[in-house]
Every structure is written in C-alpha cells, then in structure tokens.
Amino acid sequence: MRSLTAALAVVLVVATAAAPAGAGTREDTLPAVVPAPAGWAGGEGSFRPGRDSRVLAGEGSREEAERLAADLREVTGLPVPVVVGGTPEPVAGDVVLTGRDGPGDRPGDQAAAGGRRNPEDPEAVEGPQVPDGRGNAEGPQNAEGQGSTEGRRNAGGAGGAEGLESAGVPEGYRMELGAHVEIAASTPAGLFYGGRTLLQLLRAGGEAPYGRLEDRPEAGSRMVVLDVQGGFWPVARIEDLVRRMSWLKLNTLYLRLSGDAALRLHDPAFAGAVPGLRYTRSDIEAVQATARRHHVTVVPEIDVLGDTAALTPSRRCAAELVPDLADPEVRRRLTAVLDAFTGWFDAPLIGLGRIDACDEPEWLEGAAELAGHIETPDRRPVLRVRDRLPALDGRPVILNEGSPETGAIVRNGRHDVIDAFPAAGSHAGDLLAWTPEAEGFGRALIADTAVFGDPGAAEAVMAGLRAEFAERAWNRLSPAEGFADRLHTVGDAPGLSPEEPVVRAEHRYTFDTLHVPEGDTHVPTAWRDGLLVTAADGTGGVHATAAADGAPRFPVPGRVGGAARFGEGRRFVLGAASKSPPWTVSMWVRSEDRARGVLLGRLDRAIVVDGGEVAVSGAREFSFGHRLPLNRWTHLVLVADPRGTTLYVNGRRTGRVPEVIDLPTGSMGPFGGALDEVVMSGRALTAAQVAAVHAAIPDPAPDRPAAADLARGRPVTASGVEAAGLGPEKAVDGDPETRWASALKVDPQWIRVDLGAPRDIARVVLRWERAYGSRYRIEGSADGVSWTRIREVADGNGEVDDLRDLSATARYIRVYGMKRGTKWGYSLKDLAVYGG
C-alpha cells in the first residue's frame, strides 16, 4: 500500500472537486460520508465486517469502543464484541481504536463549543480549537513519520495519535481501511467522529471502500440553535436531535429556554413564569448525559436582555421591547433567575440574549452588569447581535444573527464570533451555496420552530438544512455535486427513539377570536401585553401565531364571522405536521390585489396566488387558470391525490394540474387579501362532498356598502401624549401601523373624538397596542363637557375590544381609561365608531 504521505497528495484534489463523469476508479470517488472528509485517498477492495469482527481498544478508549460496537450492531446487524487492554493482533474484519491512554482519553473531557485551554497546562487543548478558522494553519496534516499500520500500533493496540494533537485539531482523526480498520485520534471526540464516519460508510451495503482518510473540522463550534421557550420539545425529542447532530459531527446545542412565551425551567420561586410544559433539573441532566455520550455540549440561553415578558414587564426602547435594566429591582430579579439555573448546566457558555436590543447608556450598563455576573475563568456569556455591536468588556462570545455586513463589524478581533444562518426561509441547496467566512469561532444554524408547532414537523423541515449546514461547518469547500446522494446513503442516526404515531392532518382556523394560552403550554403575559398574536386551531391545536408587528389583522369582518386580513410581509406561522396526498384544503379567500401571495406554504411547497390565478407550487408550478375576483369572497377547495391536484371554486370543479405536493402546513401568508374558514384534512373529498361543504354556508345577504367608521379622520384630542409622533390623531387615521400613546404611568387617561354632529351609536371597536386598558369606560356627550356612560369594561385584556349592541346618541365619544393593563400607559392603534 502507498504510504499515507503519498496518499495525501491525492487528497487535496479529491476532497475539493467533484469526481469527473464516468470516473472508473474508486480513488476518484468521494465516499458516502456527510460531512465530506477533509482528505480521502481510495484503494482497491472493500472492508466488510463479519461475525468474528471485534472492536479493539486501549483502556482509555473503552467507552468509545463500546459505543461504536453498539452502533455497529444496529447498522450491520452483527454482534461485535469489544476487547480492551492487552489488545491482540487485529485480523480481517476488526476495528482498532488508537487513542491516547490516560486522562485525555476519557469521554467527557471534551470541552464545550469553541474550546478552551487548561489554565494548569497551557499546551493542553480541552475543546475544539480554531487557530485560523480551519483548525490547522498548514492545511491537511502531514502524516510523515506515522509509518505503516504495524508501526503505528503500540503494545496495547492503539497509538500514533500524537500528530493530530500537535496540529491543534482535537476533533480530528485519521482512518485506514483495509482488511481491518484503524481509527487514530488524540481525543475521545476524534475517535467518536471516526466511528461515525465508519458507520456511514457501512450504510452502503454493509461494506466500506479501502482507503486512507484524514479529517478535521474547519469550525470549532458547530452549533444548532433550538428555541424551546416558544415551541416546547419533549426530552426524548431533544435527545434524538443530539443523536442526529452527532451523526453529522455537530458539537453544540444552544437551547433557548426562556423568552417572552415562557421560562421552561421549573423552580417554585418563578412559578408565574413557568407553564405546565417545562423541564425539571432531572430532565436537563438526562439531556446533558445523552449529549456527553455523543460529544455534544448543551449551551443554555436564559434571556435576561431582550425577550423577558414571562419574567418581568417590558418597556419600549426605540423599536424594541426590553426589560428596564436601568431599574435595580429588575436587575435583581433577573440575576436571581440566572443564579437559580446556571448551575444546572456544565457548559462553559451561557446565553443571555440580544446585547443590541437597546442602545441607551443606562440599559447597556445594566446589561454589562448581568454579563459580568455570569463570567468566570471557566464560564463566558454568549450575546446575540443583529444590527450592531456595542463596546463590551470581558470575554463574551458573540452569536451574530445579522447580515454579512454585521458579521464584518462584529469580527473586530476583540471577541470570538459565531456566525448564524437562519433555517427559516431557506430552501434545499441554500446552505450548500453558502461559503462561510474562513475565520471565526464557529458557525450556527438557527432552527425554524413554531410557538404551537409540532416538533416532528420542525425536525422534518430542519433535517435537510441541518445536513447542508453540517457539510459547510465541517468542510467549507467540499463539492455540492453528489451531496444529495451521499446524504441519502448515510441515512439517519443510529439509536433513535421509536417513531411516534403519525399526527392526523386536521386543522381549522375561523379567525373569530384571539387565542390566549392559560398557562398550560405558555405563559399568557406575552399575548395579554400584545407581543404575540394567535388564531386558534379549533381541531388540531396547532394555533397560528405571529409577532404582533408582523401579524395579520383579525378579527375583521369575514365571510362567516371574523376573518384575517393579510398584507405585505404579514403571515402566521403554523408548524403543523405535513403529509403526502391524499389531502384537502378548504378556504374562503378575498383577494385585494394582483401581487403574488402565499395562501399556505411549507419550505418550497405552497398554494399560491399569482396575478390573481390560483396555483400549486412544488418542483414545478402549475396554475389552474382560474383568476380570483377582486374584493369578493370566493370559496376554494383543493383536493390532492397521488396523481394530481384538483381545484373547486364555489363548489364546482374548475381545473386539475399534475403537480403533487405534501400538505403545506408551515405558514399562512403573506397574501394581499383576507382568509376565512381555513380547513385542512388528511382525506381527499369527493366532488359531492366538496359541493356539500360549500352549500353548508348560506349565501350572504345582497351586498351592502360597508358600515362607515364615524370616527375616521375626525378631530380628536387626548389627556396626554407619550412622545411626538404618537398623537391622538393616529388612532383615527385608519393606518394599522400608527398609534396614539398616552402619558406614561398615569391614571386616568382619555382620548376623545368629535363626530361633527349627534349620531346614533351602536358599536365601538378598540384595537390596542401592547399597552392597554384593563378597566375603562366608553362615554358619550352632546357638548364635550357633560358625559354619560355608554359601556364600562372591567376585565380588559388588550388586543381587540369589539363593543356591540350599544344604544346611545352623542356627538362626542370618549374612551376614559381608569386602570392600565401594563405599567406603562394606554395605546390605541384604532378607535372606530359605528352607527345603528
């Protein structure tokens, strides 16, 4: 066999270029491994384990050997025993793990994301190091001096790993595949990743090609960011995510455990912030134990800088809502939260939230105090940024969620930076086309999850993108050609939990009322304060949710009761489990423009409207040739079967296209119009059943002009204004993006509109911003001096108050706030008055 040094002359070409079409030798073929190895030189022949195969290792590699043997049994079906200490001479079919015996070979010594040095031994690397963004300033390691297989093995059957460590690549490994396999690494993590590679190779028919492989990561921290404060994941799901991450050599799981929707860690001292779906300390310990076995570090984020509505009231800072970190009481409470939970985790990193959420000096001083409270010689804060990087002391790690331009700003040489790539909005191939910066502390993939979504659906969406991300985080320049085939061959990780029962695809959104959770799944504060907006799923429990500033407006008058009015950029996130045909979608649609819009979507599959025409978009896009009328409700039903999709309009079959997509259950909108009665089913309705569904909703009364808002554009005054640009006229201008804001922290406050003449009053609609009135009166007056109560509300919860069946005659209408629902003030986006 050629020496490893000579073989590596081939490696650089093979590892960075796709094999030419029709290549006939195995040496020219990149093996089926994800991520692609840094270097590969193939040989003639194949390694095939048999019933006499063994895993041979030194005592210090026992745990890695036992783990590999268990996974070999699952992948190959062969019972593979482990022989440790006094290792015999390997024979055909054996696997030899060559590690460094002693303390550095114990599983669990692997440090967390990004790595750190042992202060007692500056030369000892305890975690992934990234000296130049690749982990090796000299390129692929020179194997000279390693010699033949026999020369590398020591008396115990394992040796020759020192070269990798001296190159500063603690997660690197090398492998020789011949009649038997040898995996050499300086750390348990390197041995583990070499084992993952062998298992992936054996997935292709139970045999692996002969050859020499040298491998190491480009990024020290290869991170997946999972938001479980918004959408809860059971412990078993998180453990399976860890197994899938390690299968792709991802080494850091960043868990967002607190935010506006919930604090997911249980402690009686913070019971009001913790919903029924939560994690106990034993849950966290179980997740970390699984992660340690798979060389994944769990980094918690306990947000104390930005999204803290579940823990403490928020205030506005420019366009953001943040905790009042200038207030010592707020800082004391948030410090107590950190003290209660940071001890649950053994990671040297703790996430604290967005450091650029506010640029006020006093707020930044409070944020610096919290970051300083966390930092110790063995622990560092992680601070997220999107737009800018304020001046920071200490040794924080920066998680850059912003643009490449932001990344250039934050990589100023003073801080370690992890560049993040969002899964939301990404499609297959997007991440393979991404060439990340060569320098940097690491890379992160922000998983796309939904507040009330199904974790299985999120996993299905994330799987392909996670594999692409792993490819680029490990090997920045590997060929994209052939990636899909490699990924298909390696399959899913071994050791996964049994599959959960398939979820029925039954969902119904009527948009009649706003949904507010009552503490079972989430803490209701964020909904009551108007930070989040949710439309109930009356059948499946996958409620449609959006941040308030990007949410569709609802309830607005619909075809049946209320409806949701979308617009540019406004959409609901669903996150429901998808399914292949058969399926049916029924909805009432009111189109208001001819721009392209999405009715329902998931990844690169969608039901769309383009130029007014309804279409199904998947691998190809097919229009049904039916154009929706403008400003009129139309009933659409799409029925998919394995051969195509049929469109019914107002109960009648209109067209059929050959395109077949899975039920697009990821999101609803954006779309230039309104939707009502959106119903999804996992069954294909017949033509007769579609006609019956349409006939069940009676025709509306003959069109009448919409009731006029008597307050629109009328003269208006108020008791006070928070700031310029937030005057009372903003509440009657008909623009959903503007608002009146009263003086802060004062009761009572009022806003008054002059209707111009006495009017019969039958209805008042108030659309609150986040600051709302929990107790207020609607009053009328003939002269603007003497006031009569029309309606009093004693239990307001914000959002939309639609006060009907009023009976009064008045020229002036006043909303008189007696008690604020938040600690700030009163804020109305819209004050609408309707006559009888």
Secondary structure in CASP SS format (residue, H / E / C, confidence):
PFRMAT SS
TARGET T0000
AUTHOR 0000-0000-0000
METHOD secondary structure of the structure
MODEL  1
M C 1.00
R C 1.00
S C 1.00
L H 1.00
T H 1.00
A H 1.00
A H 1.00
L H 1.00
A H 1.00
V H 1.00
V H 1.00
L H 1.00
V H 1.00
V H 1.00
A H 1.00
T H 1.00
A C 1.00
A C 1.00
A C 1.00
P C 1.00
A C 1.00
G C 1.00
A C 1.00
G C 1.00
T C 1.00
R H 1.00
E H 1.00
D H 1.00
T C 1.00
L C 1.00
P C 1.00
A C 1.00
V C 1.00
V C 1.00
P C 1.00
A C 1.00
P C 1.00
A C 1.00
G E 1.00
W E 1.00
A E 1.00
G E 1.00
G E 1.00
E E 1.00
G E 1.00
S E 1.00
F E 1.00
R C 1.00
P C 1.00
G C 1.00
R C 1.00
D C 1.00
S C 1.00
R C 1.00
V E 1.00
L E 1.00
A E 1.00
G C 1.00
E H 1.00
G H 1.00
S H 1.00
R H 1.00
E H 1.00
E H 1.00
A H 1.00
E H 1.00
R H 1.00
L H 1.00
A H 1.00
A H 1.00
D H 1.00
L H 1.00
R H 1.00
E H 1.00
V H 1.00
T H 1.00
G C 1.00
L C 1.00
P C 1.00
V C 1.00
P C 1.00
V E 1.00
V E 1.00
V E 1.00
G C 1.00
G C 1.00
T C 1.00
P C 1.00
E C 1.00
P C 1.00
V C 1.00
A C 1.00
G C 1.00
D C 1.00
V E 1.00
V E 1.00
L E 1.00
T E 1.00
G C 1.00
R C 1.00
D C 1.00
G C 1.00
P H 1.00
G H 1.00
D H 1.00
R C 1.00
P C 1.00
G C 1.00
D C 1.00
Q C 1.00
A C 1.00
A C 1.00
A C 1.00
G C 1.00
G C 1.00
R C 1.00
R E 1.00
N E 1.00
P C 1.00
E C 1.00
D E 1.00
P E 1.00
E E 1.00
A E 1.00
V E 1.00
E C 1.00
G C 1.00
P C 1.00
Q C 1.00
V C 1.00
P C 1.00
D C 1.00
G C 1.00
R C 1.00
G C 1.00
N C 1.00
A C 1.00
E C 1.00
G C 1.00
P C 1.00
Q C 1.00
N C 1.00
A C 1.00
E C 1.00
G C 1.00
Q C 1.00
G C 1.00
S C 1.00
T H 1.00
E H 1.00
G H 1.00
R H 1.00
R C 1.00
N C 1.00
A C 1.00
G C 1.00
G C 1.00
A C 1.00
G C 1.00
G C 1.00
A C 1.00
E H 1.00
G H 1.00
L H 1.00
E H 1.00
S H 1.00
A C 1.00
G C 1.00
V C 1.00
P C 1.00
E C 1.00
G C 1.00
Y E 1.00
R E 1.00
M E 1.00
E E 1.00
L E 1.00
G C 1.00
A C 1.00
H C 1.00
V E 1.00
E E 1.00
I E 1.00
A E 1.00
A C 1.00
S C 1.00
T C 1.00
P H 1.00
A H 1.00
G H 1.00
L H 1.00
F H 1.00
Y H 1.00
G H 1.00
G H 1.00
R H 1.00
T H 1.00
L H 1.00
L H 1.00
Q H 1.00
L H 1.00
L H 1.00
R C 1.00
A C 1.00
G C 1.00
G C 1.00
E C 1.00
A E 1.00
P E 1.00
Y E 1.00
G E 1.00
R E 1.00
L E 1.00
E E 1.00
D E 1.00
R C 1.00
P C 1.00
E C 1.00
A C 1.00
G C 1.00
S E 1.00
R E 1.00
M E 1.00
V E 1.00
V E 1.00
L E 1.00
D E 1.00
V C 1.00
Q C 1.00
G C 1.00
G C 1.00
F C 1.00
W C 1.00
P C 1.00
V H 1.00
A H 1.00
R H 1.00
I H 1.00
E H 1.00
D H 1.00
L H 1.00
V H 1.00
R H 1.00
R H 1.00
M H 1.00
S H 1.00
W H 1.00
L C 1.00
K C 1.00
L C 1.00
N C 1.00
T E 1.00
L E 1.00
Y E 1.00
L E 1.00
R E 1.00
L C 1.00
S E 1.00
G C 1.00
D C 1.00
A C 1.00
A C 1.00
L E 1.00
R C 1.00
L E 1.00
H C 1.00
D C 1.00
P H 1.00
A H 1.00
F H 1.00
A H 1.00
G H 1.00
A H 1.00
V C 1.00
P C 1.00
G C 1.00
L C 1.00
R C 1.00
Y E 1.00
T C 1.00
R H 1.00
S H 1.00
D H 1.00
I H 1.00
E H 1.00
A H 1.00
V H 1.00
Q H 1.00
A H 1.00
T H 1.00
A H 1.00
R H 1.00
R H 1.00
H C 1.00
H C 1.00
V C 1.00
T E 1.00
V E 1.00
V E 1.00
P E 1.00
E E 1.00
I C 1.00
D C 1.00
V C 1.00
L C 1.00
G C 1.00
D C 1.00
T C 1.00
A C 1.00
A C 1.00
L C 1.00
T C 1.00
P C 1.00
S E 1.00
R E 1.00
R E 1.00
C E 1.00
A C 1.00
A C 1.00
E E 1.00
L E 1.00
V E 1.00
P E 1.00
D C 1.00
L C 1.00
A C 1.00
D C 1.00
P H 1.00
E H 1.00
V H 1.00
R H 1.00
R H 1.00
R H 1.00
L H 1.00
T H 1.00
A H 1.00
V H 1.00
L H 1.00
D H 1.00
A H 1.00
F H 1.00
T H 1.00
G H 1.00
W H 1.00
F C 1.00
D C 1.00
A C 1.00
P C 1.00
L E 1.00
I E 1.00
G E 1.00
L E 1.00
G E 1.00
R E 1.00
I C 1.00
D C 1.00
A C 1.00
C C 1.00
D C 1.00
E C 1.00
P H 1.00
E H 1.00
W H 1.00
L H 1.00
E H 1.00
G H 1.00
A H 1.00
A H 1.00
E H 1.00
L H 1.00
A H 1.00
G H 1.00
H H 1.00
I H 1.00
E C 1.00
T E 1.00
P C 1.00
D C 1.00
R E 1.00
R E 1.00
P E 1.00
V E 1.00
L E 1.00
R E 1.00
V E 1.00
R C 1.00
D C 1.00
R C 1.00
L C 1.00
P C 1.00
A C 1.00
L C 1.00
D C 1.00
G C 1.00
R C 1.00
P C 1.00
V E 1.00
I E 1.00
L E 1.00
N E 1.00
E C 1.00
G C 1.00
S C 1.00
P H 1.00
E H 1.00
T H 1.00
G H 1.00
A H 1.00
I H 1.00
V H 1.00
R C 1.00
N C 1.00
G C 1.00
R C 1.00
H C 1.00
D E 1.00
V E 1.00
I E 1.00
D E 1.00
A E 1.00
F E 1.00
P E 1.00
A C 1.00
A C 1.00
G C 1.00
S C 1.00
H C 1.00
A C 1.00
G C 1.00
D C 1.00
L C 1.00
L C 1.00
A C 1.00
W C 1.00
T C 1.00
P C 1.00
E C 1.00
A C 1.00
E C 1.00
G C 1.00
F C 1.00
G E 1.00
R E 1.00
A E 1.00
L E 1.00
I E 1.00
A C 1.00
D C 1.00
T C 1.00
A C 1.00
V C 1.00
F C 1.00
G C 1.00
D C 1.00
P H 1.00
G H 1.00
A H 1.00
A H 1.00
E H 1.00
A H 1.00
V H 1.00
M H 1.00
A H 1.00
G H 1.00
L H 1.00
R H 1.00
A H 1.00
E H 1.00
F H 1.00
A H 1.00
E H 1.00
R H 1.00
A H 1.00
W H 1.00
N C 1.00
R C 1.00
L C 1.00
S C 1.00
P C 1.00
A C 1.00
E C 1.00
G C 1.00
F H 1.00
A H 1.00
D H 1.00
R H 1.00
L H 1.00
H H 1.00
T H 1.00
V H 1.00
G C 1.00
D C 1.00
A C 1.00
P C 1.00
G C 1.00
L C 1.00
S C 1.00
P C 1.00
E C 1.00
E C 1.00
P C 1.00
V C 1.00
V C 1.00
R C 1.00
A C 1.00
E C 1.00
H E 1.00
R E 1.00
Y E 1.00
T C 1.00
F C 1.00
D C 1.00
T C 1.00
L E 1.00
H C 1.00
V C 1.00
P C 1.00
E C 1.00
G C 1.00
D C 1.00
T C 1.00
H C 1.00
V C 1.00
P C 1.00
T H 1.00
A H 1.00
W H 1.00
R H 1.00
D C 1.00
G C 1.00
L C 1.00
L E 1.00
V E 1.00
T E 1.00
A E 1.00
A C 1.00
D C 1.00
G C 1.00
T C 1.00
G C 1.00
G C 1.00
V C 1.00
H C 1.00
A E 1.00
T E 1.00
A E 1.00
A E 1.00
A H 1.00
D H 1.00
G H 1.00
A C 1.00
P C 1.00
R E 1.00
F E 1.00
P E 1.00
V E 1.00
P E 1.00
G C 1.00
R C 1.00
V C 1.00
G C 1.00
G E 1.00
A E 1.00
A E 1.00
R E 1.00
F C 1.00
G C 1.00
E C 1.00
G C 1.00
R C 1.00
R C 1.00
F E 1.00
V E 1.00
L C 1.00
G C 1.00
A C 1.00
A C 1.00
S C 1.00
K C 1.00
S C 1.00
P C 1.00
P C 1.00
W E 1.00
T E 1.00
V E 1.00
S E 1.00
M E 1.00
W E 1.00
V E 1.00
R E 1.00
S E 1.00
E C 1.00
D C 1.00
R C 1.00
A C 1.00
R C 1.00
G E 1.00
V E 1.00
L E 1.00
L E 1.00
G E 1.00
R E 1.00
L C 1.00
D C 1.00
R E 1.00
A E 1.00
I E 1.00
V E 1.00
V E 1.00
D E 1.00
G C 1.00
G C 1.00
E E 1.00
V E 1.00
A E 1.00
V E 1.00
S E 1.00
G C 1.00
A C 1.00
R C 1.00
E E 1.00
F E 1.00
S E 1.00
F E 1.00
G E 1.00
H E 1.00
R E 1.00
L C 1.00
P C 1.00
L E 1.00
N C 1.00
R C 1.00
W E 1.00
T E 1.00
H E 1.00
L E 1.00
V E 1.00
L E 1.00
V E 1.00
A E 1.00
D E 1.00
P C 1.00
R C 1.00
G E 1.00
T E 1.00
T E 1.00
L E 1.00
Y E 1.00
V E 1.00
N C 1.00
G C 1.00
R E 1.00
R E 1.00
T E 1.00
G E 1.00
R E 1.00
V E 1.00
P C 1.00
E C 1.00
V C 1.00
I C 1.00
D C 1.00
L C 1.00
P C 1.00
T C 1.00
G C 1.00
S E 1.00
M E 1.00
G C 1.00
P C 1.00
F C 1.00
G C 1.00
G E 1.00
A E 1.00
L E 1.00
D E 1.00
E E 1.00
V E 1.00
V E 1.00
M E 1.00
S E 1.00
G C 1.00
R C 1.00
A C 1.00
L C 1.00
T C 1.00
A H 1.00
A H 1.00
Q H 1.00
V H 1.00
A H 1.00
A H 1.00
V H 1.00
H H 1.00
A H 1.00
A C 1.00
I C 1.00
P C 1.00
D C 1.00
P C 1.00
A C 1.00
P C 1.00
D C 1.00
R C 1.00
P C 1.00
A C 1.00
A C 1.00
A C 1.00
D C 1.00
L C 1.00
A C 1.00
R C 1.00
G C 1.00
R C 1.00
P C 1.00
V E 1.00
T E 1.00
A E 1.00
S C 1.00
G C 1.00
V C 1.00
E C 1.00
A C 1.00
A C 1.00
G C 1.00
L C 1.00
G C 1.00
P H 1.00
E H 1.00
K H 1.00
A H 1.00
V H 1.00
D C 1.00
G C 1.00
D C 1.00
P C 1.00
E C 1.00
T C 1.00
R C 1.00
W E 1.00
A E 1.00
S C 1.00
A C 1.00
L C 1.00
K C 1.00
V C 1.00
D C 1.00
P C 1.00
Q E 1.00
W E 1.00
I E 1.00
R E 1.00
V E 1.00
D E 1.00
L E 1.00
G E 1.00
A E 1.00
P E 1.00
R E 1.00
D E 1.00
I E 1.00
A C 1.00
R E 1.00
V E 1.00
V E 1.00
L E 1.00
R E 1.00
W E 1.00
E C 1.00
R C 1.00
A C 1.00
Y C 1.00
G E 1.00
S E 1.00
R E 1.00
Y E 1.00
R E 1.00
I E 1.00
E E 1.00
G E 1.00
S E 1.00
A C 1.00
D C 1.00
G C 1.00
V C 1.00
S C 1.00
W C 1.00
T E 1.00
R E 1.00
I E 1.00
R E 1.00
E E 1.00
V E 1.00
A C 1.00
D C 1.00
G C 1.00
N C 1.00
G C 1.00
E C 1.00
V E 1.00
D E 1.00
D E 1.00
L E 1.00
R C 1.00
D C 1.00
L C 1.00
S C 1.00
A E 1.00
T E 1.00
A E 1.00
R E 1.00
Y E 1.00
I E 1.00
R E 1.00
V E 1.00
Y E 1.00
G E 1.00
M E 1.00
K E 1.00
R E 1.00
G C 1.00
T C 1.00
K C 1.00
W C 1.00
G C 1.00
Y C 1.00
S E 1.00
L E 1.00
K E 1.00
D E 1.00
L E 1.00
A E 1.00
V E 1.00
Y E 1.00
G C 1.00
G C 1.00
END
